[in-house]
Amino acid sequence: MSNIIFGNVTLTSLLLTIVGLIILWIIVSIPVWLAGKAVTGGKATFGEAMIATLFGPIVYFVTIIIVGYLLGTVIGSTAYILALILALIAWIWVYKASFRTGWLGGIAIAILAWIIFVVISIVFGALFGIVVPGTFFPHI
């Protein structure tokens, strides 16, 4: 008897995917946590960073879909530019709410987390040849 769950998905591949996603979630939470600590004066917790990295992309994509769909029928393709701007504001709101800071704090966390991610990626690329995302950064 095979342990195939759906299509070609096995229980083992499903569990490995879930574990991989959890590890990835932890890794991408590190720059957000460090940025949050810097902006909030050390008050940010890793749990807050994990909440922000979980809900930030969800809120971002839901905003893009809803605004793009609703306004796309009314004002056309310009709605998608507006949707991207509103989605970015929504993601910053998630940082603002997660770390209990103001709008400038949320913006600072977003920018600083991105900078920390780039620096960590370059360091890991130089030390171990691991570059994420591989097509974005040149090999060192």
N, C-alpha and C positions, 0 to 999 in steps of 0.2 A: 504494500500500500504506500502510495506517495504522500508526501506532506505538502502537496500543491494546494494553495488556498484559492487563488483566482488567476486564471490565465497561466503565465509562467512564473508567478510569484509563489515562492515557497515560504514556509514559516521561518526558516533560517535567514533567507534574504530579507524578509520583512523585519525580523528582529535586528539584523545588522544595520538596516536602513534607519530604524528608530534610534538605535544606539549612536550611529554616526550623526544623525541630526541633533541629538542631545549634546554630543561632544562639540559639534559645530556651534550650537547655541551658546555653550559655555565659553568657547574661544572668542566668538564675536562680542560677548558681553564684557570681556576684559578691557578693551579700549574705552567702552562706554563707562565702565566702573571707574577707571583711572581718570577720565575726563570729569565724571561726576564728583569724584573726590577733590579734584583740583578746583572745580567751580564752587562747590559747597563748603569748602574749607575742611574737608575730611569727614563730613557727616554722611556722605553717600555710602550705601551698603551694596554688596554684590547682588543681593536679592532685588534691590531696586533696579540695578542695571539689567538683570535678567528679565524683569517685568518689562522694562523699556524696550529691550531688544526683541521681546516676544510680541508685544502689542504695536510697536512702532511700524513695522512693515505691514501688519494686518490693517491698521488704520490708514496707512498710506495707500495701499492697493484698493481698499474699499472706497476711499474718497475718490480715487481716480476713476473707478468703475461707475460709481453713482453720479458724480459730477459730469464725467465725460458722456455718460449715457443720457442723463436728463437734459443737460444743456446742449449736447451735441445735436439733438433733434431741433432745438430752438435756434441756436446761433451758428451751427456748423462746426467746422474743424477748429475754429478758434477756441472752442470749449475745451479742447484737450490741453491747450497751453494753460488755460485757467485751472483746469483740473490738476495739472502738475504743480502749479503754484500753491493751490489750496491743500494738496496732499503733503507737500513739504511743510507747510504751516501746521497741518494736523500732526505730522511726525514730531515736529518741534514741540507742539503742545503735549505730546506723550512724554517727552523728556522733561518738560516743565512740570507736569503733573507727577511723574514718577519720582523726581528728585526734589519736589516741593520748592521750586525756585521760580523766579520771574521769567518773562519772555526772553530777556537778554541772557539769562542764565541757561535757558533751554537752547538758544542759538549757540552760545559758547560751548555747551556740552556737545552739540552736534558737530560743530567745526573741529573742536579739539579731539573728539573721538575719531573723526576721520583722519586727522593728522597723525594721531597715535597709531592708528591702523596702518597707515602708509609706512611710518617709520618701522614698526614691528615687521611688516612684510619685507621691507628692504633688508633689515637685519637678518631675518630668517632666510631670505634669498641668498645673502652673502655667506652666511654660515653653513647652511644645510642644502642649498640649491632648491629650497621650497619657496615658491612664489605664488601668492594668492591675490588676485586672479592672475594666472600665468600669462595671459595675453596683454594685460594692462601694463605690467612692469617689465622693463628690459632686464636681461640677465646680467648679473654683475660678475 
